[in-house]
């Protein structure tokens, strides 16, 4: 079995990283608390005249490298791999990729180890990647393939809670959501 796992919002706490930086740089501006987020793209929830400020945060050197791991994610990937599942981190880089591509590799190296960098796939179109499952917080994953080889399992987030008809996963329930309950790992 091959499982693709998204990075931002699934392994890395992208939302908190953005919000912390926003509040630091723009203390005089409103912010959207994470639990009140209703759109996948953060910039869509902020006033139009602030969109450039939103993108400046994502595109800044050090942003991706400094993101905190989502609790349980790193451990879940290691546990999946220990059961014999082929696990790949599959992430879409920004169009302004100058900092994020290198920093995604650095994040994987720091939090999962150098060997895991071999299992990092950066692709703007995840639909062309062959796998059994994709764990992703994006409500709809679209691309060149209308019917990708993988089944989309939605990683739970406030902005995707209106989506119905898909399995929903977090790092506490992943064993129950993936098929066959996957065997438990002895500690």
N, C-alpha and C positions, 0 to 999 in steps of 0.2 A: 504494500500500500504506500502511496506517495501523498504527502500532505504539504501544501503550501501555506505558509503563515505570513500574513501581512506584518509590517513593522510598525508604522505610525498609527497609534491608537489601539494597537493590539499587543505589541511587545514593548513599545516605548510610550510613555505618557506625554503624547504630543499636546493634548489639551492643556494640561497643567503647565507644561513648558512654555506654551504660548501665553497663557494667562499670567503667569509669574512675570514674564518679560514685559507684557503689555502694561501691567500695573506698575512696574518699575519705571518704564519709559514715559508712560502717559497717565500719571496718577490723577491728573485733572479731568480725564475723559471717563465716560461710562465704560463698563465692561460687561460681558455676558457670562454669568456664572456657568460652570460646566453643566450642572443639572438643568439649566434653562436653554441649553443649546438645542436647536431644532433643525439645523441644516448641516449637511456633511462638510461643506466648505465654510470655514470660519468667517472668511471675508464677506460671505453673503449675509451674515447677521449683523454686520457693523455698517454704519452710515457710508454711503458711496465715497464721500470725501475723505474717509479714513482708510480706504482699501490699500492705498500705497503703503501706509504705515503698517498695516497687517502683513503685507508681503515682505516688507523690509525686515520684519522679525524672522520670518521663515528663511529668508535668503542670507541672513547675517552669518558671518563666520562663527562657528562654535555652537550654533543652535541645535543641530541634530546630534552632535557629539555629546552635548550636555543633557539630553533628555534622560529622565529617570526610567528605569524598567517598570513596567506594570507588574505589581506583585503577583508572583506565581507563574509568570510567563516563561521565564528562563528555565525554571524547574520543570515546567510542563514539556517544553521542547526536548529537554534532556531525557525526561521519562519516556516520551514518545519514541525517541531514537533508541532508547534502551530496550523497547519492546520489539524492535526490528522495523519500525516504520521509517521510510525515507522521508526526512523532514527538510524542507527548504524554506528559508526566509525569502519571501517574494514581495518586493517593494517597488512602488512607482516613484522614480525621482522627479523632482521639480523640473519644469521646463528650464528655469534658471538654475541649472544643476551644479554650478561652479563649486559650491561648498558641500551640498548635501550628498553627492555621490561618495566622495572620499570619507565624509563623516559617518555615513551609514556603515561603511566597512570598518571604520575605527570603533564604532559603537559595538558591532558584532564581536570584533576582536577583544574588546575590553570586557564585555558582559558574558559572552559565550565561549570565547577562546579562538585562537588563530585558526584551528581546524575548521571552525564553523564558517569562516569567510569563503571556503570552497562551496558552501551551501547557500550562498547569498545570490539571488537572482534579482537584478534591477531591470524592470521592464515597464514601459509606458502602457503596454497592452498585455494584461495577465491572461486574456482569453486564449492566447496562442501557446501558453505553457501547458504541457501535458501532466496531469496529476489526477488523483481520485477526489481530493477535497481541497478547497481554498477557504481558509479561515480569514475573514476580512470584515472590517467595520463599515466599509462602504455599502450603502443600501443596495445599489445596483452596480455590478461590475460589467461594463460593456467594452466591446472591442471588435476586432476583425471577425472573430468566430461568434456566430449567433448562438451556437450551442457548444460551449467549451467542454472539454473532456471531464472537468471537475464539477463537483457539486459545491455550491456556495453555502458555507456555514457562516452565519452572521455573528461576528463578535459584538456582544452587547455594548451599546453606547446610547446616551440620551437622545441623540439626533437620529437614531435608526429604530426607535421603539415602536414607531407606527407601521413598520414593515411586518406583514403577516405572510405565512406560507413558507417560511424558511426556518431551519433549525437555528437555534440561538445558543451561543456558547460564551462562557467566561472561564477564567483559569481555575475556578473552584469546581465547575461541573463538566469539564472537558471529557473526562473518562466516560461519563454517562451519555454524552451527546455523540461522540464518535462511534461508528458502527461496532457492534458486538461488545460494547462496553470496554473494549481493550483490557488486556490483563493488568492487574495491579503490579506495581514494581515493589520488590522487597527493599526496604531501606537498609 
